[in-house]
Structures are given as C-alpha cells and as structure tokens.
Amino acid sequence: MLKPLHNYVLLERLEEQNTTVGGIIIPDNAKEKPVRGRVVATGSGSYIDGMLVPLNVRPNDTVLFAKWASSVNEIKLEGKDYIIIKETDILGIL
C-alpha cells in the first residue's frame, strides 16, 4: 500500500446515498462525486520551526473534504480508486 509523505492523506471515497431524505432516487448522471472519505494512510506530518507536527487524522477516520480542493489527486492502486489530498483540504472528521 502507498504511504503518503509529509502532510498528505490517502483517502478512499465513500459513496453517497442514491435517494434523498424524501425518497427521491438520484440518477447516476446527476450524482456528484462524494466529498466524504475514509482515511487509508497518512504521512508523518509537517515540519514547523524544525519540529514535526503530526497530522490530526488517523487511518479509518471518516472525513469530509473540500469539494474543489486544489490538492486532490485521483489515483488507482491495485484496481481501486483512491485520492491523495493535503490535510489542510480536509474540513473535518465525521
């Protein structure tokens, strides 16, 4: 498995629901890419003033990330789709 460096996080996208709360089914062509993911692996953190500052997220955390994050890189490993993103583009832990 890939081990991200520094402040990067490897995520697996979590699929959104196919229906709304009111029971309306959303067709595949109208769906947007999910903005929730499961943390698969993390880098060691960033160096600030010579000190290593560890990341706030851990493997298996479910996170919400920025929809239009500048650092989103989609990759395919062993037949599965993943995202590598900077921790700063993660909005929160669910």
VOPAVO-69398 format. One record per residue: residue in one letter; y, x, z of N, C-alpha, C, CB in turn; residue number from 1. Coordinates in Angstrom, 3 decimals. Glycine has a CB too. Layout:
<r aa="A" n_yy="Y" n_xx="X" n_zz="Z" ca_yy="Y" ca_xx="X" ca_zz="Z" c_yy="Y" c_xx="X" c_zz="Z" cb_yy="Y" cb_xx="X" cb_zz="Z" i="NUM"/>
...
//
This chain:
<r aa="M" n_yy="-1.180" n_xx="0.851" n_zz="0.000" ca_yy="0.000" ca_xx="0.000" ca_zz="0.000" c_yy="1.239" c_xx="0.894" c_zz="0.000" cb_yy="0.001" cb_xx="-0.967" cb_zz="1.229" i="1"/>
<r aa="L" n_yy="2.293" n_xx="0.388" n_zz="-0.552" ca_yy="3.565" ca_xx="1.092" ca_zz="-0.651" c_yy="4.280" c_xx="1.119" c_zz="0.692" cb_yy="4.454" cb_xx="0.440" cb_zz="-1.707" i="2"/>
<r aa="K" n_yy="4.797" n_xx="2.265" n_zz="1.080" ca_yy="5.603" ca_xx="2.408" ca_zz="2.306" c_yy="7.043" c_xx="2.651" c_zz="1.874" cb_yy="5.072" cb_xx="3.590" cb_zz="3.230" i="3"/>
<r aa="P" n_yy="7.942" n_xx="1.684" n_zz="2.110" ca_yy="9.344" ca_xx="1.873" ca_zz="1.736" c_yy="9.982" c_xx="3.018" c_zz="2.526" cb_yy="10.131" cb_xx="0.577" cb_zz="1.962" i="4"/>
<r aa="L" n_yy="11.023" n_xx="3.577" n_zz="1.969" ca_yy="11.765" ca_xx="4.639" ca_zz="2.633" c_yy="13.045" c_xx="4.099" c_zz="3.256" cb_yy="12.089" cb_xx="5.760" cb_zz="1.647" i="5"/>
<r aa="H" n_yy="13.530" n_xx="4.805" n_zz="4.250" ca_yy="14.821" ca_xx="4.558" ca_zz="4.899" c_yy="15.005" c_xx="3.105" c_zz="5.337" cb_yy="15.940" cb_xx="4.943" cb_zz="3.965" i="6"/>
<r aa="N" n_yy="16.029" n_xx="2.404" n_zz="4.802" ca_yy="16.329" ca_xx="1.043" ca_zz="5.252" c_yy="15.833" c_xx="-0.023" c_zz="4.273" cb_yy="17.823" cb_xx="0.887" cb_zz="5.457" i="7"/>
<r aa="Y" n_yy="14.787" n_xx="0.291" n_zz="3.515" ca_yy="14.212" ca_xx="-0.677" ca_zz="2.578" c_yy="13.038" c_xx="-1.411" c_zz="3.215" cb_yy="13.761" cb_xx="0.025" cb_zz="1.285" i="8"/>
<r aa="V" n_yy="12.834" n_xx="-2.652" n_zz="2.753" ca_yy="11.782" ca_xx="-3.522" ca_zz="3.289" c_yy="10.976" c_xx="-4.066" c_zz="2.110" cb_yy="12.388" cb_xx="-4.697" cb_zz="4.156" i="9"/>
<r aa="L" n_yy="9.654" n_xx="-4.056" n_zz="2.234" ca_yy="8.764" ca_xx="-4.625" ca_zz="1.232" c_yy="8.427" c_xx="-6.048" c_zz="1.657" cb_yy="7.470" cb_xx="-3.760" cb_zz="1.060" i="10"/>
<r aa="L" n_yy="8.750" n_xx="-7.035" n_zz="0.797" ca_yy="8.542" ca_xx="-8.444" ca_zz="1.110" c_yy="7.581" c_xx="-9.089" c_zz="0.125" cb_yy="9.871" cb_xx="-9.191" cb_zz="1.110" i="11"/>
<r aa="E" n_yy="6.881" n_xx="-10.089" n_zz="0.613" ca_yy="6.086" ca_xx="-10.969" ca_zz="-0.228" c_yy="6.793" c_xx="-12.320" c_zz="-0.187" cb_yy="4.570" cb_xx="-11.066" cb_zz="0.260" i="12"/>
<r aa="R" n_yy="7.171" n_xx="-12.860" n_zz="-1.355" ca_yy="7.872" ca_xx="-14.156" ca_zz="-1.389" c_yy="6.971" c_xx="-15.246" c_zz="-0.839" cb_yy="8.320" cb_xx="-14.509" cb_zz="-2.831" i="13"/>
<r aa="L" n_yy="7.560" n_xx="-16.165" n_zz="-0.088" ca_yy="6.852" ca_xx="-17.348" ca_zz="0.400" c_yy="7.281" c_xx="-18.517" c_zz="-0.461" cb_yy="7.144" cb_xx="-17.621" cb_zz="1.920" i="14"/>
<r aa="E" n_yy="6.321" n_xx="-19.234" n_zz="-1.002" ca_yy="6.611" ca_xx="-20.356" ca_zz="-1.895" c_yy="7.274" c_xx="-21.497" c_zz="-1.137" cb_yy="5.327" cb_xx="-20.849" cb_zz="-2.572" i="15"/>
<r aa="E" n_yy="8.234" n_xx="-22.111" n_zz="-1.800" ca_yy="8.919" ca_xx="-23.264" ca_zz="-1.240" c_yy="8.070" c_xx="-24.505" c_zz="-1.477" cb_yy="10.331" cb_xx="-23.431" cb_zz="-1.858" i="16"/>
<r aa="Q" n_yy="8.365" n_xx="-25.578" n_zz="-0.764" ca_yy="7.629" ca_xx="-26.827" ca_zz="-0.914" c_yy="7.927" c_xx="-27.465" c_zz="-2.265" cb_yy="7.976" cb_xx="-27.797" cb_zz="0.220" i="17"/>
<r aa="N" n_yy="6.939" n_xx="-28.206" n_zz="-2.793" ca_yy="7.085" ca_xx="-28.877" ca_zz="-4.083" c_yy="7.748" c_xx="-30.235" c_zz="-3.977" cb_yy="5.748" cb_xx="-29.032" cb_zz="-4.729" i="18"/>
<r aa="T" n_yy="7.946" n_xx="-30.723" n_zz="-2.761" ca_yy="8.572" ca_xx="-32.037" ca_zz="-2.583" c_yy="9.723" c_xx="-31.921" c_zz="-1.603" cb_yy="7.542" cb_xx="-33.085" cb_zz="-2.088" i="19"/>
<r aa="T" n_yy="10.677" n_xx="-32.822" n_zz="-1.755" ca_yy="11.803" ca_xx="-32.858" ca_zz="-0.825" c_yy="11.410" c_xx="-33.664" c_zz="0.397" cb_yy="13.066" cb_xx="-33.457" cb_zz="-1.494" i="20"/>
<r aa="V" n_yy="12.277" n_xx="-33.709" n_zz="1.384" ca_yy="12.029" ca_xx="-34.477" ca_zz="2.599" c_yy="11.835" c_xx="-35.952" c_zz="2.261" cb_yy="13.187" cb_xx="-34.302" cb_zz="3.597" i="21"/>
<r aa="G" n_yy="12.544" n_xx="-36.448" n_zz="1.253" ca_yy="12.441" ca_xx="-37.848" ca_zz="0.849" c_yy="11.233" c_xx="-38.146" c_zz="-0.020" cb_yy="13.675" cb_xx="-38.249" cb_zz="0.124" i="22"/>
<r aa="G" n_yy="10.422" n_xx="-37.134" n_zz="-0.337" ca_yy="9.204" ca_xx="-37.342" ca_zz="-1.114" c_yy="9.362" c_xx="-37.141" c_zz="-2.607" cb_yy="8.698" cb_xx="-38.700" cb_zz="-0.871" i="23"/>
<r aa="I" n_yy="10.516" n_xx="-36.664" n_zz="-3.066" ca_yy="10.727" ca_xx="-36.423" ca_zz="-4.489" c_yy="10.031" c_xx="-35.123" c_zz="-4.871" cb_yy="12.248" cb_xx="-36.364" cb_zz="-4.834" i="24"/>
<r aa="I" n_yy="9.218" n_xx="-35.181" n_zz="-5.924" ca_yy="8.490" ca_xx="-33.991" ca_zz="-6.392" c_yy="9.412" c_xx="-33.190" c_zz="-7.302" cb_yy="7.165" cb_xx="-34.386" cb_zz="-7.146" i="25"/>
<r aa="I" n_yy="9.494" n_xx="-31.891" n_zz="-7.043" ca_yy="10.345" ca_xx="-30.998" ca_zz="-7.825" c_yy="9.491" c_xx="-30.363" c_zz="-8.921" cb_yy="11.008" cb_xx="-29.902" cb_zz="-6.918" i="26"/>
<r aa="P" n_yy="9.843" n_xx="-30.559" n_zz="-10.211" ca_yy="9.061" ca_xx="-29.951" ca_zz="-11.287" c_yy="9.236" c_xx="-28.434" c_zz="-11.314" cb_yy="9.464" cb_xx="-30.548" cb_zz="-12.638" i="27"/>
<r aa="D" n_yy="8.241" n_xx="-27.728" n_zz="-11.868" ca_yy="8.258" ca_xx="-26.266" ca_zz="-11.891" c_yy="9.494" c_xx="-25.697" c_zz="-12.574" cb_yy="7.025" cb_xx="-25.754" cb_zz="-12.584" i="28"/>
<r aa="N" n_yy="9.966" n_xx="-26.343" n_zz="-13.658" ca_yy="11.114" ca_xx="-25.785" ca_zz="-14.376" c_yy="12.433" c_xx="-25.972" c_zz="-13.627" cb_yy="11.219" cb_xx="-26.420" cb_zz="-15.743" i="29"/>
<r aa="A" n_yy="12.461" n_xx="-26.774" n_zz="-12.583" ca_yy="13.678" ca_xx="-26.988" ca_zz="-11.789" c_yy="13.676" c_xx="-26.182" c_zz="-10.501" cb_yy="13.836" cb_xx="-28.460" cb_zz="-11.464" i="30"/>
<r aa="K" n_yy="12.573" n_xx="-25.527" n_zz="-10.208" ca_yy="12.479" ca_xx="-24.759" ca_zz="-8.957" c_yy="13.256" c_xx="-23.456" c_zz="-9.077" cb_yy="11.004" cb_xx="-24.467" cb_zz="-8.601" i="31"/>
<r aa="E" n_yy="13.845" n_xx="-23.065" n_zz="-7.970" ca_yy="14.483" ca_xx="-21.757" ca_zz="-7.885" c_yy="13.536" c_xx="-20.810" c_zz="-7.175" cb_yy="15.851" cb_xx="-21.836" cb_zz="-7.146" i="32"/>
<r aa="K" n_yy="13.748" n_xx="-19.519" n_zz="-7.374" ca_yy="12.913" ca_xx="-18.557" ca_zz="-6.675" c_yy="13.137" c_xx="-18.693" c_zz="-5.181" cb_yy="13.211" cb_xx="-17.117" cb_zz="-7.146" i="33"/>
<r aa="P" n_yy="12.079" n_xx="-18.594" n_zz="-4.397" ca_yy="12.234" ca_xx="-18.727" ca_zz="-2.947" c_yy="13.087" c_xx="-17.608" c_zz="-2.364" cb_yy="10.871" cb_xx="-18.741" cb_zz="-2.271" i="34"/>
<r aa="V" n_yy="13.766" n_xx="-17.930" n_zz="-1.274" ca_yy="14.584" ca_xx="-16.934" ca_zz="-0.582" c_yy="13.991" c_xx="-16.635" c_zz="0.796" cb_yy="16.050" cb_xx="-17.426" cb_zz="-0.447" i="35"/>
<r aa="R" n_yy="12.740" n_xx="-17.048" n_zz="0.990" ca_yy="12.016" ca_xx="-16.715" ca_zz="2.218" c_yy="10.916" c_xx="-15.738" c_zz="1.854" cb_yy="11.430" cb_xx="-17.994" cb_zz="2.914" i="36"/>
<r aa="G" n_yy="10.646" n_xx="-14.816" n_zz="2.770" ca_yy="9.583" ca_xx="-13.856" ca_zz="2.512" c_yy="8.933" c_xx="-13.391" c_zz="3.795" cb_yy="10.118" cb_xx="-12.669" cb_zz="1.746" i="37"/>
<r aa="R" n_yy="7.756" n_xx="-12.782" n_zz="3.617" ca_yy="7.028" ca_xx="-12.202" ca_zz="4.742" c_yy="7.130" c_xx="-10.693" c_zz="4.600" cb_yy="5.520" cb_xx="-12.682" cb_zz="4.783" i="38"/>
<r aa="V" n_yy="7.525" n_xx="-10.027" n_zz="5.679" ca_yy="7.657" ca_xx="-8.571" ca_zz="5.665" c_yy="6.262" c_xx="-7.957" c_zz="5.620" cb_yy="8.453" cb_xx="-8.062" cb_zz="6.912" i="39"/>
<r aa="V" n_yy="6.023" n_xx="-7.134" n_zz="4.616" ca_yy="4.745" ca_xx="-6.452" ca_zz="4.456" c_yy="4.821" c_xx="-5.048" c_zz="5.057" cb_yy="4.347" cb_xx="-6.384" cb_zz="2.966" i="40"/>
<r aa="A" n_yy="5.915" n_xx="-4.341" n_zz="4.771" ca_yy="6.092" ca_xx="-2.979" ca_zz="5.282" c_yy="7.583" c_xx="-2.669" c_zz="5.356" cb_yy="5.353" cb_xx="-1.937" cb_zz="4.381" i="41"/>
<r aa="T" n_yy="7.938" n_xx="-1.717" n_zz="6.214" ca_yy="9.341" ca_xx="-1.320" ca_zz="6.363" c_yy="9.464" c_xx="0.191" c_zz="6.322" cb_yy="9.930" cb_xx="-1.867" cb_zz="7.677" i="42"/>
<r aa="G" n_yy="10.681" n_xx="0.637" n_zz="5.998" ca_yy="10.985" ca_xx="2.052" ca_zz="6.092" c_yy="11.231" c_xx="2.422" c_zz="7.545" cb_yy="12.203" cb_xx="2.411" cb_zz="5.222" i="43"/>
<r aa="S" n_yy="11.547" n_xx="3.669" n_zz="7.772" ca_yy="11.726" ca_xx="4.151" ca_zz="9.144" c_yy="13.101" c_xx="3.827" c_zz="9.717" cb_yy="11.505" cb_xx="5.640" cb_zz="9.194" i="44"/>
<r aa="G" n_yy="14.080" n_xx="3.524" n_zz="8.860" ca_yy="15.420" ca_xx="3.217" ca_zz="9.330" c_yy="16.456" c_xx="4.095" c_zz="8.656" cb_yy="15.502" cb_xx="3.378" cb_zz="10.832" i="45"/>
<r aa="S" n_yy="17.681" n_xx="4.022" n_zz="9.134" ca_yy="18.792" ca_xx="4.799" ca_zz="8.576" c_yy="19.284" c_xx="5.810" c_zz="9.599" cb_yy="19.949" cb_xx="3.872" cb_zz="8.139" i="46"/>
<r aa="Y" n_yy="19.822" n_xx="6.913" n_zz="9.078" ca_yy="20.430" ca_xx="7.902" ca_zz="9.957" c_yy="21.924" c_xx="7.637" c_zz="10.049" cb_yy="20.156" cb_xx="9.339" cb_zz="9.452" i="47"/>
<r aa="I" n_yy="22.406" n_xx="7.456" n_zz="11.271" ca_yy="23.827" ca_xx="7.262" ca_zz="11.521" c_yy="24.241" c_xx="8.301" c_zz="12.550" cb_yy="24.142" cb_xx="5.797" cb_zz="12.014" i="48"/>
<r aa="D" n_yy="25.196" n_xx="9.143" n_zz="12.170" ca_yy="25.654" ca_xx="10.243" ca_zz="13.029" c_yy="24.490" c_xx="11.107" c_zz="13.500" cb_yy="26.412" cb_xx="9.693" cb_zz="14.238" i="49"/>
<r aa="G" n_yy="23.525" n_xx="11.339" n_zz="12.617" ca_yy="22.396" ca_xx="12.198" ca_zz="12.941" c_yy="21.300" c_xx="11.552" c_zz="13.774" cb_yy="22.887" cb_xx="13.377" cb_zz="13.649" i="50"/>
<r aa="M" n_yy="21.471" n_xx="10.286" n_zz="14.116" ca_yy="20.473" ca_xx="9.573" ca_zz="14.925" c_yy="19.746" c_xx="8.548" c_zz="14.050" cb_yy="21.145" cb_xx="8.871" cb_zz="16.152" i="51"/>
<r aa="L" n_yy="18.426" n_xx="8.479" n_zz="14.183" ca_yy="17.653" ca_xx="7.494" ca_zz="13.442" c_yy="17.786" c_xx="6.122" c_zz="14.100" cb_yy="16.173" cb_xx="7.915" cb_zz="13.359" i="52"/>
<r aa="V" n_yy="18.286" n_xx="5.153" n_zz="13.339" ca_yy="18.429" ca_xx="3.780" ca_zz="13.817" c_yy="17.316" c_xx="2.962" c_zz="13.168" cb_yy="19.859" cb_xx="3.188" cb_zz="13.481" i="53"/>
<r aa="P" n_yy="16.333" n_xx="2.486" n_zz="13.951" ca_yy="15.205" ca_xx="1.743" ca_zz="13.364" c_yy="15.638" c_xx="0.381" c_zz="12.841" cb_yy="14.091" cb_xx="1.565" cb_zz="14.396" i="54"/>
<r aa="L" n_yy="14.815" n_xx="-0.177" n_zz="11.961" ca_yy="15.096" ca_xx="-1.496" ca_zz="11.398" c_yy="14.840" c_xx="-2.591" c_zz="12.431" cb_yy="14.242" cb_xx="-1.739" cb_zz="10.144" i="55"/>
<r aa="N" n_yy="15.464" n_xx="-3.745" n_zz="12.231" ca_yy="15.297" ca_xx="-4.881" ca_zz="13.131" c_yy="14.100" c_xx="-5.747" c_zz="12.772" cb_yy="16.541" cb_xx="-5.722" cb_zz="13.129" i="56"/>
<r aa="V" n_yy="13.598" n_xx="-5.633" n_zz="11.543" ca_yy="12.459" ca_xx="-6.452" ca_zz="11.115" c_yy="11.174" c_xx="-5.654" c_zz="11.231" cb_yy="12.651" cb_xx="-6.952" cb_zz="9.667" i="57"/>
<r aa="R" n_yy="10.080" n_xx="-6.374" n_zz="11.417" ca_yy="8.755" ca_xx="-5.773" ca_zz="11.591" c_yy="7.780" c_xx="-6.437" c_zz="10.626" cb_yy="8.259" cb_xx="-5.916" cb_zz="13.064" i="58"/>
<r aa="P" n_yy="6.675" n_xx="-5.769" n_zz="10.283" ca_yy="5.659" ca_xx="-6.408" ca_zz="9.446" c_yy="5.223" c_xx="-7.747" c_zz="10.033" cb_yy="4.446" cb_xx="-5.486" cb_zz="9.283" i="59"/>
<r aa="N" n_yy="4.987" n_xx="-8.698" n_zz="9.160" ca_yy="4.592" ca_xx="-10.082" ca_zz="9.446" c_yy="5.749" c_xx="-10.981" c_zz="9.875" cb_yy="3.546" cb_xx="-10.091" cb_zz="10.517" i="60"/>
<r aa="D" n_yy="6.971" n_xx="-10.459" n_zz="10.015" ca_yy="8.129" ca_xx="-11.321" ca_zz="10.264" c_yy="8.377" c_xx="-12.178" c_zz="9.022" cb_yy="9.401" cb_xx="-10.473" cb_zz="10.624" i="61"/>
<r aa="T" n_yy="8.773" n_xx="-13.426" n_zz="9.219" ca_yy="9.213" ca_xx="-14.276" ca_zz="8.117" c_yy="10.726" c_xx="-14.226" c_zz="8.112" cb_yy="8.680" cb_xx="-15.755" cb_zz="8.256" i="62"/>
<r aa="V" n_yy="11.295" n_xx="-13.874" n_zz="6.952" ca_yy="12.737" ca_xx="-13.653" ca_zz="6.873" c_yy="13.364" c_xx="-14.501" c_zz="5.779" cb_yy="13.036" cb_xx="-12.178" cb_zz="6.628" i="63"/>
<r aa="L" n_yy="14.660" n_xx="-14.686" n_zz="5.916" ca_yy="15.475" ca_xx="-15.349" ca_zz="4.916" c_yy="16.369" c_xx="-14.262" c_zz="4.321" cb_yy="16.317" cb_xx="-16.550" cb_zz="5.531" i="64"/>
<r aa="F" n_yy="16.353" n_xx="-14.121" n_zz="2.981" ca_yy="17.168" ca_xx="-13.073" ca_zz="2.381" c_yy="18.174" c_xx="-13.668" c_zz="1.405" cb_yy="16.282" cb_xx="-12.044" cb_zz="1.670" i="65"/>
<r aa="A" n_yy="19.196" n_xx="-12.892" n_zz="1.106" ca_yy="20.288" ca_xx="-13.349" ca_zz="0.251" c_yy="19.777" c_xx="-13.674" c_zz="-1.145" cb_yy="21.395" cb_xx="-12.290" cb_zz="0.177" i="66"/>
<r aa="K" n_yy="20.179" n_xx="-14.840" n_zz="-1.644" ca_yy="19.726" ca_xx="-15.302" ca_zz="-2.956" c_yy="20.160" c_xx="-14.358" c_zz="-4.069" cb_yy="20.255" cb_xx="-16.701" cb_zz="-3.232" i="67"/>
<r aa="W" n_yy="21.359" n_xx="-13.875" n_zz="-3.996" ca_yy="21.891" ca_xx="-12.999" ca_zz="-5.040" c_yy="22.095" c_xx="-11.579" c_zz="-4.522" cb_yy="23.212" cb_xx="-13.554" cb_zz="-5.578" i="68"/>
<r aa="A" n_yy="21.168" n_xx="-11.118" n_zz="-3.708" ca_yy="21.274" ca_xx="-9.770" ca_zz="-3.131" c_yy="21.288" c_xx="-8.724" c_zz="-4.241" cb_yy="20.104" cb_xx="-9.496" cb_zz="-2.149" i="69"/>
<r aa="S" n_yy="22.136" n_xx="-7.742" n_zz="-4.077" ca_yy="22.275" ca_xx="-6.706" ca_zz="-5.115" c_yy="21.100" c_xx="-5.739" c_zz="-5.134" cb_yy="23.563" cb_xx="-5.928" cb_zz="-4.908" i="70"/>
<r aa="S" n_yy="20.378" n_xx="-5.650" n_zz="-4.034" ca_yy="19.330" ca_xx="-4.631" ca_zz="-3.936" c_yy="17.918" c_xx="-5.170" c_zz="-4.153" cb_yy="19.399" cb_xx="-3.974" cb_zz="-2.595" i="71"/>
<r aa="V" n_yy="17.776" n_xx="-6.400" n_zz="-4.670" ca_yy="16.440" ca_xx="-6.976" ca_zz="-4.856" c_yy="15.769" c_xx="-6.320" c_zz="-6.061" cb_yy="16.520" cb_xx="-8.524" cb_zz="-5.046" i="72"/>
<r aa="N" n_yy="14.613" n_xx="-5.714" n_zz="-5.832" ca_yy="13.826" ca_xx="-5.101" ca_zz="-6.889" c_yy="12.440" c_xx="-5.721" c_zz="-6.867" cb_yy="13.754" cb_xx="-3.555" cb_zz="-6.722" i="73"/>
<r aa="E" n_yy="12.074" n_xx="-6.399" n_zz="-7.944" ca_yy="10.769" ca_xx="-7.036" ca_zz="-8.010" c_yy="9.762" c_xx="-6.051" c_zz="-8.595" cb_yy="10.826" cb_xx="-8.337" cb_zz="-8.854" i="74"/>
<r aa="I" n_yy="8.591" n_xx="-5.945" n_zz="-7.941" ca_yy="7.552" ca_xx="-5.038" ca_zz="-8.409" c_yy="6.202" c_xx="-5.747" c_zz="-8.337" cb_yy="7.535" cb_xx="-3.727" cb_zz="-7.571" i="75"/>
<r aa="K" n_yy="5.219" n_xx="-5.194" n_zz="-9.025" ca_yy="3.867" ca_xx="-5.734" ca_zz="-8.990" c_yy="2.943" c_xx="-4.608" c_zz="-8.532" cb_yy="3.432" cb_xx="-6.309" cb_zz="-10.395" i="76"/>
<r aa="L" n_yy="2.182" n_xx="-4.869" n_zz="-7.468" ca_yy="1.226" ca_xx="-3.899" ca_zz="-6.924" c_yy="-0.126" c_xx="-4.577" c_zz="-6.791" cb_yy="1.703" cb_xx="-3.335" cb_zz="-5.544" i="77"/>
<r aa="E" n_yy="-1.139" n_xx="-3.957" n_zz="-7.343" ca_yy="-2.497" ca_xx="-4.469" ca_zz="-7.234" c_yy="-2.582" c_xx="-5.946" c_zz="-7.613" cb_yy="-3.015" cb_xx="-4.266" cb_zz="-5.824" i="78"/>
<r aa="G" n_yy="-1.835" n_xx="-6.352" n_zz="-8.643" ca_yy="-1.869" ca_xx="-7.718" ca_zz="-9.141" c_yy="-1.043" c_xx="-8.723" c_zz="-8.369" cb_yy="-3.240" cb_xx="-8.174" cb_zz="-9.164" i="79"/>
<r aa="K" n_yy="-0.320" n_xx="-8.301" n_zz="-7.331" ca_yy="0.515" ca_xx="-9.209" ca_zz="-6.542" c_yy="1.986" c_xx="-8.844" c_zz="-6.729" cb_yy="0.126" cb_xx="-9.155" cb_zz="-5.038" i="80"/>
<r aa="D" n_yy="2.839" n_xx="-9.871" n_zz="-6.672" ca_yy="4.280" ca_xx="-9.663" ca_zz="-6.816" c_yy="4.923" c_xx="-9.431" c_zz="-5.455" cb_yy="4.936" cb_xx="-10.869" cb_zz="-7.516" i="81"/>
<r aa="Y" n_yy="5.783" n_xx="-8.429" n_zz="-5.395" ca_yy="6.498" ca_xx="-8.088" ca_zz="-4.171" c_yy="7.963" c_xx="-7.858" c_zz="-4.492" cb_yy="5.885" cb_xx="-6.839" cb_zz="-3.497" i="82"/>
<r aa="I" n_yy="8.766" n_xx="-7.758" n_zz="-3.442" ca_yy="10.186" ca_xx="-7.454" ca_zz="-3.549" c_yy="10.480" c_xx="-6.290" c_zz="-2.616" cb_yy="11.070" cb_xx="-8.702" cb_zz="-3.202" i="83"/>
<r aa="I" n_yy="11.282" n_xx="-5.359" n_zz="-3.090" ca_yy="11.818" ca_xx="-4.315" ca_zz="-2.209" c_yy="13.303" c_xx="-4.604" c_zz="-2.078" cb_yy="11.548" cb_xx="-2.844" cb_zz="-2.773" i="84"/>
<r aa="I" n_yy="13.768" n_xx="-4.706" n_zz="-0.841" ca_yy="15.139" ca_xx="-5.121" ca_zz="-0.559" c_yy="15.685" c_xx="-4.285" c_zz="0.599" cb_yy="15.205" cb_xx="-6.644" cb_zz="-0.225" i="85"/>
<r aa="K" n_yy="16.993" n_xx="-4.070" n_zz="0.610" ca_yy="17.606" ca_xx="-3.388" ca_zz="1.748" c_yy="17.653" c_xx="-4.335" c_zz="2.934" cb_yy="19.029" cb_xx="-2.882" cb_zz="1.398" i="86"/>
<r aa="E" n_yy="17.514" n_xx="-3.786" n_zz="4.124" ca_yy="17.559" ca_xx="-4.629" ca_zz="5.320" c_yy="18.893" c_xx="-5.357" c_zz="5.434" cb_yy="17.314" cb_xx="-3.788" cb_zz="6.573" i="87"/>
<r aa="T" n_yy="19.955" n_xx="-4.785" n_zz="4.949" ca_yy="21.265" ca_xx="-5.417" ca_zz="5.048" c_yy="21.360" c_xx="-6.707" c_zz="4.223" cb_yy="22.337" cb_xx="-4.442" cb_zz="4.600" i="88"/>
<r aa="D" n_yy="20.438" n_xx="-6.908" n_zz="3.265" ca_yy="20.413" ca_xx="-8.134" ca_zz="2.462" c_yy="19.518" c_xx="-9.208" c_zz="3.084" cb_yy="19.935" cb_xx="-7.822" cb_zz="1.047" i="89"/>
<r aa="I" n_yy="18.925" n_xx="-8.915" n_zz="4.231" ca_yy="18.156" ca_xx="-9.906" ca_zz="4.965" c_yy="19.122" c_xx="-10.630" c_zz="5.902" cb_yy="16.966" cb_xx="-9.244" cb_zz="5.757" i="90"/>
<r aa="L" n_yy="19.141" n_xx="-11.967" n_zz="5.782" ca_yy="20.111" ca_xx="-12.760" ca_zz="6.543" c_yy="19.626" c_xx="-13.070" c_zz="7.953" cb_yy="20.410" cb_xx="-14.054" cb_zz="5.813" i="91"/>
<r aa="G" n_yy="18.302" n_xx="-13.183" n_zz="8.139" ca_yy="17.804" ca_xx="-13.498" ca_zz="9.466" c_yy="16.295" c_xx="-13.578" c_zz="9.498" cb_yy="18.392" cb_xx="-14.791" cb_zz="9.951" i="92"/>
<r aa="I" n_yy="15.768" n_xx="-13.610" n_zz="10.701" ca_yy="14.335" ca_xx="-13.738" ca_zz="10.934" c_yy="14.077" c_xx="-15.184" c_zz="11.328" cb_yy="13.828" cb_xx="-12.735" cb_zz="12.041" i="93"/>
<r aa="L" n_yy="13.118" n_xx="-15.832" n_zz="10.669" ca_yy="12.793" ca_xx="-17.226" ca_zz="10.969" c_yy="11.757" c_xx="-17.314" c_zz="12.070" cb_yy="12.290" cb_xx="-17.944" cb_zz="9.719" i="94"/>
//
